[in-house]
Amino acid sequence: MVAPPLLTKTCLYTLTPDRDFVIDRVPGHPDVFVLLGAAHGFKFASVLGRIASELALDGRTPSAGELDGFRMDRPVLREAAPRTHFLI
């Protein structure tokens, strides 16, 4: 006898429109950070974790100069219907 499933859940594969990370402070909340991997983030977990820990503990990271392109206020994330860029 097979019992019916108790719970099923769909795994969402979410992407930003430009398929890039989001690494930024939440506006108005300087101690809250967002690090979104854009679905392929698992490959970058070690570097994202390092950046997150540096920001949380020190308030800054040596990688800061490389993070501007990943801000949460970049134009593509503010558009109502952004053009998507998919490589596949």
C-alpha positions in Angstrom: 0.0 0.0 0.0 1.3 3.4 -1.0 0.3 6.5 1.1 -0.6 9.7 -0.7 2.0 12.5 -0.6 1.6 14.8 2.4 3.2 17.8 0.8 4.5 18.7 -2.6 6.3 21.9 -3.5 7.5 23.3 -6.7 11.1 24.5 -6.8 11.1 28.0 -8.3 14.0 28.9 -10.6 13.9 32.6 -10.4 16.1 35.0 -12.4 16.6 38.7 -12.5 15.8 40.1 -16.0 19.5 40.5 -16.8 20.5 37.1 -15.1 22.9 38.9 -12.8 23.3 38.8 -9.0 21.8 41.3 -6.6 24.4 42.3 -3.9 23.4 45.4 -2.1 22.2 47.0 1.2 18.4 47.4 1.6 17.6 51.2 1.3 16.7 52.7 4.6 18.1 49.6 6.5 21.9 49.9 6.4 22.4 46.7 8.4 20.3 44.6 6.0 22.0 43.1 2.9 20.6 41.2 -0.1 22.7 38.7 -1.9 20.6 37.0 -4.6 22.3 34.4 -6.8 20.1 34.7 -9.8 19.5 30.9 -10.0 23.2 30.1 -10.6 24.4 31.5 -7.3 25.2 28.1 -5.9 28.4 28.1 -7.9 29.4 31.3 -6.2 28.3 30.5 -2.7 31.8 30.7 -1.3 32.5 34.2 -2.6 29.0 35.5 -1.9 29.4 34.2 1.7 32.8 35.9 2.0 31.3 39.2 0.8 28.3 38.9 3.1 30.4 38.2 6.1 32.8 41.1 5.4 29.8 43.4 5.0 28.1 42.2 8.1 31.3 42.2 10.3 33.3 45.1 8.9 30.7 47.1 7.0 32.9 47.0 3.9 34.5 44.5 1.6 37.6 44.6 -0.6 35.3 43.5 -3.4 33.3 46.8 -3.2 34.7 48.1 -6.5 33.3 45.1 -8.3 29.8 45.2 -6.8 28.3 48.3 -8.5 26.9 46.3 -11.4 25.0 44.2 -8.9 23.1 47.0 -7.1 19.4 46.5 -6.5 18.6 49.9 -7.9 20.0 49.2 -11.4 17.7 50.3 -14.2 16.7 46.8 -15.4 15.3 45.9 -11.9 13.3 49.1 -11.8 11.4 48.6 -15.1 7.8 47.4 -15.0 8.3 45.1 -18.0 12.1 44.7 -18.6 13.5 43.1 -21.6 15.0 39.8 -20.6 18.4 38.5 -21.7 18.6 34.7 -21.8 21.6 32.9 -23.0 19.9 29.6 -23.5 
